[in-house]
Amino acid sequence: MQQRKALDLQASGLMIVLCMIWGIQQVVLKLAALDISPMMQIALRSGIAAILVYPLIPKGTQLFNTAYLLPGIGLAVLFSAEFLLVAQALSYTSAAHTVVLLYTAPIFVASGLHWKLPDEQLKPLQWGGIAVAFMGIMIAFLAREGQSLSSQVLWGDFMALGAGMMWALTTISLRLSKLSEAAPTQTLFYQLLGAFIFLLPIAYALGQTQIHWSTLAIFSMLFHVLVMSLFSLMLWFWLLRKYLANGLGVFSFLTPVFGVLFGMLFLNETVEFNFIIGTILVMFGVMLVSSGQWLLEKWQKKTLKV
C-alpha cells in the first residue's frame, strides 16, 4: 500500500482551489436559476457526468453485482435526497446559508459512526466540537433580527441543514456497506446515475423543467459537469491517494468561507451578524470533530521535540 505524505505546498494550493470550486457551486446554481432551475441543473449535470465517469471505472468491475448494486441504489437515493434539498433550499434562502449548513455534515457523520464502529469512537475533544457546532447552529437559526421562525429563509435553512444530514447518511452508508471496498469512480457513478434517474422525474413533477439556454445557463452546466462533477472529484480522489486525509480535511473548512464570500460578491447577499457568529462556531466545531485530535497530536509531537 502506498504511504501517504504530509501536506506540501502543492497539496495546499490544490486544496485551496478545490475549496473555491466547492464553495462557489451553490452560487452558480442560484445565478442561473432564472434560466434553468437548480433541480434541473443538478439532474442534467449528474446524467452527463455519469456518462463521462463510466469509462473511468476500472475494467472488470461488476457494476450490476447485487453485492454492490443494492447498496449502490441506497447510496443513490441518499445522494439524490441531499441535492433535492439543496435545490429547494436555494429557492428560499441564500447560497451563503446553504453552503454553511450543508457543511455541517461531518458532525452528523462522526455522531453516527461513533455508535457503529469501534475505531470511530469520539474523544472528549470531538464531543466538545459537536457541542460547539450545535451551539452555532442554534445561534444561526434562532438569533434572528426582524425574521419570524415561520419565514421562508428559515424554511430554506432547515432544508439546507437536512441536506447536510443526507450527505452524512450517504457517507455513513458508504462506510458501512460493501461499497467501502469499491473503486471511488464506481461509487461516484452510482451516485451520479441515481441523481439523474431520481431527480429528473421530480423536476417534472414540480414543474421545474423549463430551460432558457442563455449564456449563463450554458456556463453553469459546463461548470457543474466538467469542473464540479469531474475535475474537482477526480482531483480530490488523487489527493486522497497521495496525502494524509486529516491534513486535507483541515483545508475543507475553507469551503463555507468561500461560499459566503462568493455569495456576497456575485449575488449581493448580506449575511446577518448572528449568522456570522453561528458560522464561526459551526466551522470551529466541525474542525474539532474532523481534525482536532490529529492537530492536537501533531502539536504534542512538536512540543516534545522542542
Buried (B, 14 or more C-beta within 10 A) or exposed (E): EEEBEEBEEEBBEBBEEBBBBBBBBBBBBBBBBEBBBBBBBBBBBBBBBBEBBBEBBEEEBEBEEEEBBEBBBBBBBBBBBBBBBBBBBBBBBBBBBBBBBBBBBBBBBBBBBBEEEEEBEBEEEBBBBBEBBBBBBEBBBEEBEEEEEEBEBBBBBBBBBBBBBBBBBBBBBBBBBBBEEBBBBBBBBBBBBBBBBBBBEBBEEBEBBEBEEEEBBEEBBEBBBBBBBBBBBBBBBEBBEBBBEBBBBBBBBBBBBBBBBBBBEBBEBEBBEBBBBBBBBBBBBBBBBBBBBBBEEBEEEEEEEE
